[in-house]
Amino acid sequence: MLANAPARVYNTRMNTKILILSDSHGRVGKLKNIIISNLADVIIYLGDGEKDLEAVLTDLHIDICGDDPKVMQVKGNCDRDSFEEVTLIRPINGVRFYITHGYEQGVKYGTDKIAERAALENCRVVLFGHTHRPLKEKKNGLLLFNPGSVANGEYGIITVSDNRIAAVNKSLPKKILPGKHTESE
């Protein structure tokens, strides 16, 4: 089921910074750390941790229905009681985004199906999670982007400026303790 974009275009600033998150699976500390350390105009959550996102946004006094930052989210396969859409089509600063978790498009088995669906919707950027593996790839003029898993400390940043798109996969710094290597929480 697709929710078509409303007439409103999200964020018409010269440069729009978008924080892309997915698959926190209860790692609320990592999710909060990523959001705090990456101030963005738009936050997009790609599912599997909807309740985590709500808890962090509430704790940070960010209105999930507000515009500063604008928050968008879709349902993941583990968000069983969610009322969120499975897929959204949204323009952000003049660029159409196809936003989904990816389980309905079979992204664990390849990206051809999701790329085809996004192309049919005239999108330039495809955002998905589900695989827990970061990906940044061009396919037939589309940017396919997976931020990886917040549970692993991974996330993405996309900047849209003058119809240009810059995307980068990032991860939280690792804390190094004497004799041990642990991920930051």
Z-matrix of the N, CA and C atoms (Angstrom, degrees):
N
C 1 1.444
C 2 1.532 1 107.82
N 3 1.306 2 118.14 1 126.41
C 4 1.457 3 122.84 2 179.92
C 5 1.518 4 109.97 3 -104.76
N 6 1.310 5 115.19 4 139.67
C 7 1.461 6 120.50 5 173.19
C 8 1.525 7 105.77 6 -104.16
N 9 1.296 8 117.30 7 108.63
C 10 1.456 9 120.29 8 -177.48
C 11 1.514 10 110.90 9 -69.97
N 12 1.302 11 114.28 10 151.47
C 13 1.452 12 121.13 11 -175.31
C 14 1.524 13 111.53 12 -63.20
N 15 1.321 14 116.02 13 139.34
C 16 1.452 15 119.33 14 174.53
C 17 1.526 16 109.56 15 -71.47
N 18 1.310 17 117.14 16 169.82
C 19 1.462 18 121.41 17 -179.28
C 20 1.528 19 110.91 18 -61.99
N 21 1.325 20 117.29 19 -27.70
C 22 1.458 21 122.29 20 -177.27
C 23 1.530 22 111.05 21 -71.99
N 24 1.303 23 117.46 22 138.13
C 25 1.453 24 122.66 23 175.40
C 26 1.520 25 107.29 24 -100.84
N 27 1.331 26 116.60 25 127.63
C 28 1.450 27 120.83 26 -178.57
C 29 1.513 28 110.72 27 -76.01
N 30 1.290 29 115.49 28 125.39
C 31 1.447 30 125.32 29 172.95
C 32 1.524 31 112.59 30 57.71
N 33 1.289 32 115.70 31 111.64
C 34 1.459 33 120.59 32 178.00
C 35 1.527 34 111.26 33 -112.92
N 36 1.326 35 116.70 34 24.91
C 37 1.462 36 120.37 35 176.43
C 38 1.521 37 109.29 36 -67.33
N 39 1.336 38 115.11 37 163.51
C 40 1.458 39 120.27 38 179.04
C 41 1.532 40 110.53 39 -60.34
N 42 1.324 41 117.22 40 -47.67
C 43 1.462 42 123.47 41 177.38
C 44 1.519 43 108.04 42 -119.49
N 45 1.304 44 117.24 43 127.95
C 46 1.454 45 121.50 44 178.04
C 47 1.516 46 108.47 45 -116.58
N 48 1.330 47 115.82 46 119.64
C 49 1.467 48 121.55 47 177.95
C 50 1.526 49 108.30 48 -96.89
N 51 1.334 50 115.59 49 126.03
C 52 1.457 51 122.13 50 -177.08
C 53 1.525 52 108.84 51 -118.21
N 54 1.318 53 116.51 52 124.65
C 55 1.459 54 122.62 53 175.72
C 56 1.523 55 107.81 54 -93.87
N 57 1.336 56 116.76 55 121.83
C 58 1.460 57 122.45 56 -176.46
C 59 1.532 58 108.48 57 -108.51
N 60 1.349 59 115.54 58 124.57
C 61 1.459 60 122.06 59 -175.95
C 62 1.520 61 110.45 60 -131.76
N 63 1.334 62 116.31 61 151.37
C 64 1.466 63 120.13 62 177.03
C 65 1.517 64 110.10 63 -161.81
N 66 1.304 65 115.94 64 153.57
C 67 1.466 66 123.35 65 166.38
C 68 1.531 67 114.47 66 56.08
N 69 1.331 68 116.77 67 58.73
C 70 1.468 69 119.45 68 176.97
C 71 1.522 70 112.10 69 -79.25
N 72 1.325 71 117.96 70 -30.14
C 73 1.469 72 122.91 71 175.37
C 74 1.526 73 113.44 72 45.46
N 75 1.341 74 116.10 73 48.67
C 76 1.463 75 120.87 74 176.06
C 77 1.510 76 115.29 75 89.40
N 78 1.310 77 119.03 76 -3.53
C 79 1.477 78 121.71 77 -179.01
C 80 1.524 79 109.04 78 -85.34
N 81 1.328 80 115.76 79 67.84
C 82 1.467 81 122.35 80 -175.11
C 83 1.525 82 111.27 81 -63.30
N 84 1.318 83 117.57 82 -37.55
C 85 1.467 84 121.03 83 179.57
C 86 1.516 85 112.27 84 -61.00
N 87 1.318 86 116.48 85 -44.65
C 88 1.469 87 119.93 86 178.53
C 89 1.525 88 110.82 87 -65.87
N 90 1.325 89 116.25 88 -42.03
C 91 1.458 90 120.42 89 179.39
C 92 1.527 91 110.66 90 -60.38
N 93 1.312 92 116.43 91 -46.06
C 94 1.470 93 120.81 92 179.59
C 95 1.528 94 110.94 93 -63.07
N 96 1.310 95 116.95 94 -43.28
C 97 1.464 96 121.49 95 179.85
C 98 1.532 97 110.57 96 -60.10
N 99 1.321 98 117.02 97 -43.66
C 100 1.474 99 120.78 98 -179.84
C 101 1.527 100 110.79 99 -64.58
N 102 1.324 101 117.46 100 -45.22
C 103 1.470 102 120.29 101 -178.23
C 104 1.526 103 110.62 102 -65.44
N 105 1.331 104 117.41 103 -42.78
C 106 1.471 105 120.79 104 -179.81
C 107 1.520 106 111.37 105 -63.74
N 108 1.319 107 117.55 106 -39.09
C 109 1.464 108 120.34 107 -174.11
C 110 1.534 109 113.61 108 -88.20
N 111 1.333 110 117.25 109 1.95
C 112 1.467 111 120.36 110 -179.14
C 113 1.521 112 110.20 111 -136.54
N 114 1.311 113 116.74 112 77.70
C 115 1.459 114 120.07 113 178.08
C 116 1.519 115 108.69 114 -61.35
N 117 1.327 116 115.68 115 129.89
C 118 1.463 117 119.86 116 -175.17
C 119 1.520 118 110.20 117 -138.92
N 120 1.334 119 115.26 118 159.22
C 121 1.462 120 121.75 119 174.97
C 122 1.521 121 110.95 120 -77.88
N 123 1.338 122 115.58 121 -33.39
C 124 1.456 123 122.33 122 -177.67
C 125 1.525 124 108.20 123 -135.31
N 126 1.332 125 116.86 124 137.62
C 127 1.461 126 122.84 125 171.86
C 128 1.524 127 107.04 126 -115.00
N 129 1.330 128 116.25 127 126.41
C 130 1.456 129 120.78 128 176.84
C 131 1.523 130 107.63 129 -118.87
N 132 1.337 131 114.78 130 123.06
C 133 1.465 132 121.19 131 179.19
C 134 1.534 133 108.21 132 -110.38
N 135 1.323 134 115.90 133 124.16
C 136 1.460 135 122.05 134 -171.59
C 137 1.528 136 114.03 135 -97.22
N 138 1.318 137 117.75 136 21.02
C 139 1.456 138 121.00 137 171.35
C 140 1.509 139 115.72 138 97.12
N 141 1.330 140 114.04 139 172.37
C 142 1.467 141 125.93 140 -175.28
C 143 1.522 142 111.52 141 62.33
N 144 1.322 143 113.20 142 63.91
C 145 1.457 144 121.75 143 177.40
C 146 1.516 145 111.12 144 148.14
N 147 1.321 146 116.31 145 30.75
C 148 1.462 147 120.71 146 -177.74
C 149 1.532 148 111.53 147 -55.30
N 150 1.330 149 117.14 148 -42.69
C 151 1.462 150 120.45 149 -179.81
C 152 1.530 151 111.22 150 -68.51
N 153 1.328 152 117.18 151 -31.90
C 154 1.469 153 121.35 152 174.80
C 155 1.522 154 110.21 153 -61.82
N 156 1.339 155 115.63 154 -46.82
C 157 1.460 156 120.46 155 -179.53
C 158 1.528 157 110.58 156 -61.70
N 159 1.313 158 116.81 157 -46.22
C 160 1.463 159 120.39 158 179.34
C 161 1.524 160 111.41 159 -59.07
N 162 1.337 161 117.40 160 -42.43
C 163 1.468 162 121.46 161 179.98
C 164 1.527 163 111.30 162 -63.30
N 165 1.332 164 116.82 163 -44.58
C 166 1.466 165 120.71 164 -178.53
C 167 1.526 166 110.74 165 -67.97
N 168 1.327 167 117.69 166 -45.46
C 169 1.465 168 119.92 167 -179.63
C 170 1.527 169 110.96 168 -62.51
N 171 1.325 170 117.03 169 -39.12
C 172 1.470 171 120.62 170 176.72
C 173 1.520 172 110.14 171 -62.99
N 174 1.322 173 116.92 172 -45.79
C 175 1.464 174 121.70 173 180.00
C 176 1.527 175 111.70 174 -61.66
N 177 1.333 176 116.50 175 -35.32
C 178 1.469 177 121.26 176 -179.26
C 179 1.531 178 112.67 177 -90.05
N 180 1.325 179 117.13 178 3.52
C 181 1.464 180 122.87 179 -179.36
C 182 1.525 181 112.24 180 58.79
N 183 1.325 182 115.48 181 40.18
C 184 1.462 183 121.70 182 175.19
C 185 1.519 184 107.22 183 -101.72
N 186 1.317 185 116.20 184 124.16
C 187 1.462 186 121.82 185 -179.10
C 188 1.522 187 109.50 186 -77.06
N 189 1.328 188 116.11 187 116.32
C 190 1.464 189 120.56 188 -177.71
C 191 1.530 190 111.65 189 -62.49
N 192 1.339 191 117.09 190 -21.82
C 193 1.474 192 121.28 191 178.58
C 194 1.524 193 111.87 192 -102.25
N 195 1.323 194 117.34 193 2.65
C 196 1.460 195 121.34 194 -176.61
C 197 1.518 196 112.68 195 -84.64
N 198 1.322 197 115.55 196 -173.14
C 199 1.459 198 121.28 197 -177.56
C 200 1.520 199 113.95 198 -119.18
N 201 1.319 200 118.78 199 5.40
C 202 1.464 201 119.44 200 -177.04
C 203 1.518 202 110.75 201 -138.88
N 204 1.299 203 120.07 202 86.48
C 205 1.461 204 126.05 203 -3.13
C 206 1.519 205 111.47 204 -81.26
N 207 1.316 206 115.81 205 161.53
C 208 1.456 207 121.73 206 173.72
C 209 1.527 208 107.11 207 -74.05
N 210 1.329 209 116.93 208 131.95
C 211 1.465 210 121.43 209 -179.93
C 212 1.530 211 108.88 210 -114.83
N 213 1.325 212 116.15 211 129.94
C 214 1.459 213 122.51 212 175.14
C 215 1.514 214 107.34 213 -127.39
N 216 1.335 215 115.89 214 142.11
C 217 1.454 216 118.34 215 176.85
C 218 1.513 217 111.06 216 -148.77
N 219 1.327 218 114.59 217 155.65
C 220 1.458 219 121.92 218 176.36
C 221 1.520 220 108.68 219 -125.96
N 222 1.297 221 114.27 220 163.74
C 223 1.467 222 122.32 221 -179.29
C 224 1.522 223 110.07 222 -80.12
N 225 1.334 224 115.62 223 134.04
C 226 1.456 225 121.12 224 171.77
C 227 1.517 226 110.20 225 -98.65
N 228 1.311 227 116.63 226 169.80
C 229 1.466 228 119.94 227 -178.97
C 230 1.529 229 112.94 228 -66.07
N 231 1.326 230 118.65 229 -20.00
C 232 1.472 231 121.64 230 177.73
C 233 1.530 232 112.45 231 -94.85
N 234 1.309 233 118.59 232 -4.29
C 235 1.472 234 123.05 233 178.21
C 236 1.525 235 108.52 234 -89.15
N 237 1.301 236 116.38 235 66.02
C 238 1.468 237 123.31 236 -169.16
C 239 1.536 238 114.80 237 -59.08
N 240 1.316 239 118.82 238 -40.27
C 241 1.469 240 121.30 239 -176.77
C 242 1.527 241 112.72 240 -95.17
N 243 1.305 242 117.11 241 15.19
C 244 1.463 243 121.65 242 -174.69
C 245 1.523 244 112.43 243 -74.19
N 246 1.328 245 114.65 244 145.47
C 247 1.460 246 121.69 245 172.33
C 248 1.528 247 110.85 246 -104.49
N 249 1.332 248 116.89 247 5.48
C 250 1.459 249 120.86 248 179.43
C 251 1.529 250 109.81 249 -70.17
N 252 1.317 251 115.77 250 157.51
C 253 1.460 252 121.66 251 176.07
C 254 1.532 253 109.44 252 -70.87
N 255 1.313 254 116.40 253 155.85
C 256 1.460 255 121.66 254 175.95
C 257 1.533 256 109.80 255 -79.70
N 258 1.314 257 116.79 256 -34.87
C 259 1.464 258 122.16 257 -178.48
C 260 1.522 259 109.56 258 -139.68
N 261 1.325 260 115.43 259 138.88
C 262 1.461 261 122.11 260 174.08
C 263 1.524 262 108.90 261 -123.06
N 264 1.316 263 115.92 262 145.90
C 265 1.464 264 122.63 263 169.94
C 266 1.520 265 104.84 264 -116.14
N 267 1.329 266 117.65 265 117.96
C 268 1.465 267 120.26 266 -175.93
C 269 1.530 268 110.84 267 -138.84
N 270 1.343 269 116.24 268 135.13
C 271 1.462 270 119.67 269 170.59
C 272 1.524 271 109.36 270 -84.68
N 273 1.311 272 115.87 271 133.16
C 274 1.462 273 120.93 272 175.50
C 275 1.518 274 106.56 273 -129.45
N 276 1.308 275 115.53 274 115.67
C 277 1.459 276 122.26 275 179.65
C 278 1.533 277 111.54 276 50.00
N 279 1.338 278 115.74 277 44.66
C 280 1.455 279 121.76 278 174.83
C 281 1.521 280 115.94 279 85.62
N 282 1.323 281 118.35 280 1.71
C 283 1.459 282 122.60 281 -179.11
C 284 1.526 283 108.91 282 -116.86
N 285 1.354 284 116.09 283 129.89
C 286 1.475 285 119.78 284 179.24
C 287 1.527 286 110.80 285 -84.25
N 288 1.334 287 114.27 286 129.06
C 289 1.465 288 122.57 287 -179.73
C 290 1.526 289 110.18 288 -111.27
N 291 1.317 290 115.91 289 137.11
C 292 1.465 291 124.12 290 170.91
C 293 1.529 292 105.07 291 -103.13
N 294 1.334 293 116.80 292 114.90
C 295 1.464 294 122.39 293 -170.10
C 296 1.524 295 109.04 294 -119.88
N 297 1.325 296 117.05 295 120.61
C 298 1.463 297 120.78 296 -178.38
C 299 1.526 298 109.48 297 -158.58
N 300 1.326 299 116.87 298 165.42
C 301 1.462 300 120.19 299 174.85
C 302 1.524 301 109.82 300 -76.83
N 303 1.316 302 116.54 301 -40.07
C 304 1.458 303 120.34 302 174.68
C 305 1.517 304 115.85 303 111.31
N 306 1.331 305 117.30 304 -9.84
C 307 1.472 306 117.84 305 -177.76
C 308 1.520 307 112.07 306 -67.98
N 309 1.327 308 118.05 307 -36.48
C 310 1.474 309 119.64 308 178.57
C 311 1.525 310 112.28 309 -70.59
N 312 1.316 311 117.28 310 -21.72
C 313 1.464 312 121.40 311 -179.76
C 314 1.533 313 111.68 312 -96.98
N 315 1.329 314 117.38 313 3.43
C 316 1.465 315 121.24 314 175.08
C 317 1.511 316 114.98 315 65.68
N 318 1.344 317 117.62 316 37.44
C 319 1.465 318 120.26 317 -174.72
C 320 1.531 319 114.16 318 -64.88
N 321 1.324 320 117.41 319 -17.61
C 322 1.475 321 118.51 320 175.75
C 323 1.520 322 111.20 321 -69.26
N 324 1.336 323 117.01 322 -14.91
C 325 1.459 324 121.71 323 -178.01
C 326 1.522 325 112.59 324 -111.53
N 327 1.338 326 116.80 325 5.17
C 328 1.452 327 120.75 326 178.26
C 329 1.521 328 111.66 327 137.91
N 330 1.316 329 115.84 328 170.08
C 331 1.462 330 120.96 329 -174.75
C 332 1.527 331 113.80 330 -111.11
N 333 1.321 332 118.46 331 2.98
C 334 1.462 333 120.29 332 -178.59
C 335 1.529 334 112.23 333 -60.77
N 336 1.317 335 117.06 334 -45.18
C 337 1.470 336 121.60 335 -176.78
C 338 1.529 337 111.28 336 -64.46
N 339 1.331 338 117.31 337 -44.79
C 340 1.465 339 120.09 338 -178.74
C 341 1.528 340 110.34 339 -69.19
N 342 1.327 341 117.62 340 -36.44
C 343 1.466 342 121.08 341 177.86
C 344 1.527 343 110.61 342 -65.17
N 345 1.317 344 116.54 343 -39.68
C 346 1.463 345 120.87 344 178.75
C 347 1.529 346 110.98 345 -63.94
N 348 1.324 347 116.42 346 -45.04
C 349 1.470 348 120.18 347 179.56
C 350 1.529 349 111.36 348 -63.50
N 351 1.319 350 116.89 349 -41.64
C 352 1.464 351 120.57 350 179.64
C 353 1.524 352 111.33 351 -65.69
N 354 1.317 353 116.69 352 -39.76
C 355 1.466 354 120.66 353 178.77
C 356 1.523 355 110.59 354 -63.05
N 357 1.324 356 117.19 355 -39.27
C 358 1.466 357 120.93 356 177.43
C 359 1.525 358 112.32 357 -62.34
N 360 1.319 359 116.68 358 -25.77
C 361 1.472 360 122.41 359 178.63
C 362 1.532 361 111.87 360 -93.80
N 363 1.333 362 117.30 361 7.79
C 364 1.471 363 123.09 362 -179.26
C 365 1.522 364 112.87 363 57.83
N 366 1.317 365 116.59 364 38.47
C 367 1.468 366 121.34 365 178.43
C 368 1.525 367 109.99 366 -91.83
N 369 1.312 368 115.35 367 153.93
C 370 1.466 369 121.28 368 176.62
C 371 1.517 370 112.22 369 -106.03
N 372 1.351 371 115.98 370 -22.66
C 373 1.467 372 120.61 371 -177.97
C 374 1.524 373 108.63 372 -127.18
N 375 1.333 374 115.94 373 134.32
C 376 1.453 375 123.07 374 176.42
C 377 1.522 376 107.65 375 -115.28
N 378 1.339 377 115.92 376 120.39
C 379 1.460 378 120.94 377 177.49
C 380 1.518 379 108.85 378 -111.34
N 381 1.325 380 116.68 379 130.77
C 382 1.459 381 121.18 380 178.06
C 383 1.520 382 110.30 381 -153.32
N 384 1.318 383 115.53 382 160.38
C 385 1.457 384 122.77 383 176.79
C 386 1.518 385 109.20 384 -120.85
N 387 1.338 386 115.61 385 -128.58
C 388 1.464 387 125.45 386 171.02
C 389 1.524 388 114.59 387 76.78
N 390 1.312 389 119.94 388 -41.95
C 391 1.460 390 121.47 389 -174.43
C 392 1.525 391 113.01 390 -82.21
N 393 1.333 392 116.59 391 -18.43
C 394 1.473 393 122.94 392 -175.11
C 395 1.527 394 111.58 393 64.72
N 396 1.330 395 117.03 394 21.33
C 397 1.458 396 121.60 395 178.72
C 398 1.532 397 109.62 396 -125.26
N 399 1.334 398 116.96 397 122.84
C 400 1.462 399 119.36 398 177.20
C 401 1.531 400 110.99 399 -60.75
N 402 1.331 401 114.76 400 143.35
C 403 1.464 402 120.41 401 178.99
C 404 1.517 403 109.02 402 -150.26
N 405 1.306 404 116.24 403 136.19
C 406 1.469 405 123.01 404 170.05
C 407 1.516 406 105.77 405 -139.89
N 408 1.343 407 115.03 406 111.94
C 409 1.455 408 119.63 407 -172.02
C 410 1.523 409 109.82 408 -147.64
N 411 1.318 410 116.30 409 142.56
C 412 1.466 411 121.82 410 172.96
C 413 1.522 412 108.22 411 -97.33
N 414 1.339 413 115.60 412 133.24
C 415 1.472 414 120.58 413 178.33
C 416 1.517 415 108.08 414 -143.64
N 417 1.320 416 116.26 415 114.39
C 418 1.469 417 121.75 416 178.31
C 419 1.525 418 112.71 417 51.76
N 420 1.319 419 116.77 418 43.09
C 421 1.460 420 121.33 419 178.17
C 422 1.519 421 115.22 420 83.49
N 423 1.331 422 117.25 421 -2.33
C 424 1.465 423 121.79 422 178.63
C 425 1.520 424 110.10 423 -99.53
N 426 1.324 425 116.21 424 143.54
C 427 1.461 426 120.68 425 168.90
C 428 1.522 427 106.91 426 -92.81
N 429 1.327 428 117.42 427 116.13
C 430 1.462 429 122.97 428 174.12
C 431 1.522 430 106.94 429 -96.94
N 432 1.349 431 116.04 430 124.26
C 433 1.464 432 119.22 431 -173.97
C 434 1.523 433 111.05 432 -136.94
N 435 1.325 434 114.98 433 124.64
C 436 1.453 435 122.75 434 173.28
C 437 1.524 436 106.59 435 -121.90
N 438 1.350 437 117.46 436 124.24
C 439 1.455 438 119.35 437 -177.55
C 440 1.522 439 114.21 438 -76.80
N 441 1.335 440 117.32 439 -6.27
C 442 1.456 441 120.01 440 -172.29
C 443 1.521 442 108.80 441 85.80
N 444 1.309 443 116.17 442 -157.76
C 445 1.459 444 121.35 443 -174.38
C 446 1.528 445 111.94 444 -115.08
N 447 1.331 446 115.83 445 126.74
C 448 1.470 447 120.28 446 173.83
C 449 1.524 448 109.36 447 -56.89
N 450 1.335 449 117.90 448 -34.65
C 451 1.461 450 121.36 449 178.30
C 452 1.527 451 111.77 450 -56.62
N 453 1.337 452 116.60 451 -27.82
C 454 1.467 453 122.24 452 176.48
C 455 1.524 454 112.31 453 -97.95
N 456 1.337 455 117.30 454 7.53
C 457 1.460 456 121.74 455 -179.00
C 458 1.514 457 113.99 456 81.09
N 459 1.335 458 117.67 457 16.36
C 460 1.465 459 121.79 458 -175.32
C 461 1.525 460 111.51 459 -102.93
N 462 1.333 461 115.20 460 148.01
C 463 1.459 462 122.12 461 178.98
C 464 1.521 463 108.32 462 -161.34
N 465 1.322 464 116.59 463 178.04
C 466 1.453 465 119.84 464 179.74
C 467 1.514 466 112.01 465 -136.88
N 468 1.315 467 115.13 466 156.61
C 469 1.466 468 123.25 467 174.69
C 470 1.522 469 107.35 468 -127.14
N 471 1.325 470 115.54 469 128.12
C 472 1.467 471 121.21 470 173.00
C 473 1.523 472 107.25 471 -121.56
N 474 1.307 473 115.76 472 133.66
C 475 1.457 474 121.64 473 175.65
C 476 1.521 475 108.17 474 -116.44
N 477 1.338 476 115.57 475 128.71
C 478 1.458 477 121.31 476 176.53
C 479 1.523 478 106.99 477 -111.41
N 480 1.316 479 115.97 478 123.88
C 481 1.456 480 121.78 479 -177.58
C 482 1.519 481 108.94 480 -145.57
N 483 1.339 482 116.25 481 123.41
C 484 1.465 483 120.94 482 178.21
C 485 1.534 484 111.85 483 48.23
N 486 1.330 485 116.46 484 45.77
C 487 1.459 486 123.23 485 178.14
C 488 1.530 487 113.29 486 68.01
N 489 1.339 488 116.95 487 10.87
C 490 1.463 489 121.93 488 175.36
C 491 1.524 490 108.31 489 -103.04
N 492 1.331 491 115.65 490 147.90
C 493 1.453 492 121.77 491 -176.21
C 494 1.524 493 108.99 492 -123.64
N 495 1.334 494 115.81 493 125.91
C 496 1.463 495 121.20 494 173.95
C 497 1.519 496 107.37 495 -120.23
N 498 1.321 497 116.75 496 129.26
C 499 1.466 498 121.09 497 -177.25
C 500 1.520 499 109.68 498 -129.57
N 501 1.336 500 115.11 499 141.74
C 502 1.461 501 120.04 500 177.57
C 503 1.533 502 109.44 501 -144.66
N 504 1.324 503 114.75 502 135.58
C 505 1.460 504 121.02 503 172.04
C 506 1.526 505 107.45 504 -87.29
N 507 1.336 506 115.60 505 137.69
C 508 1.460 507 120.70 506 -177.36
C 509 1.523 508 109.09 507 -134.01
N 510 1.330 509 115.38 508 168.97
C 511 1.458 510 120.08 509 173.08
C 512 1.525 511 109.28 510 -148.33
N 513 1.328 512 113.82 511 154.67
C 514 1.454 513 119.57 512 176.85
C 515 1.521 514 109.13 513 -62.93
N 516 1.333 515 116.57 514 147.69
C 517 1.469 516 117.94 515 175.31
C 518 1.530 517 109.68 516 -66.47
N 519 1.306 518 115.04 517 146.97
C 520 1.461 519 120.90 518 178.23
C 521 1.532 520 108.83 519 -83.94
N 522 1.331 521 115.41 520 137.29
C 523 1.466 522 119.81 521 173.68
C 524 1.518 523 107.69 522 -84.83
N 525 1.304 524 116.41 523 131.61
C 526 1.457 525 120.00 524 179.62
C 527 1.518 526 108.38 525 -111.04
N 528 1.315 527 115.79 526 119.39
C 529 1.448 528 122.79 527 177.48
C 530 1.522 529 108.24 528 -106.89
N 531 1.329 530 117.16 529 153.81
C 532 1.475 531 118.30 530 -179.93
C 533 1.532 532 110.70 531 -54.38
N 534 1.324 533 115.76 532 120.57
C 535 1.458 534 121.09 533 177.12
C 536 1.514 535 115.08 534 78.22
N 537 1.323 536 118.30 535 -2.75
C 538 1.458 537 120.63 536 -178.01
C 539 1.517 538 110.62 537 -136.87
N 540 1.299 539 114.68 538 154.09
C 541 1.454 540 121.72 539 172.17
C 542 1.507 541 106.85 540 -124.37
N 543 1.344 542 117.53 541 117.08
C 544 1.463 543 121.02 542 179.15
C 545 1.502 544 109.62 543 -130.96
N 546 1.317 545 115.27 544 152.96
C 547 1.454 546 119.92 545 177.25
C 548 1.516 547 109.26 546 -77.65
N 549 1.325 548 116.63 547 148.37
C 550 1.453 549 120.37 548 176.86
C 551 1.518 550 109.20 549 -70.95
N 552 1.290 551 117.95 550 144.65
C 553 1.470 552 123.50 551 178.15
C 554 1.450 553 108.93 552 -117.26
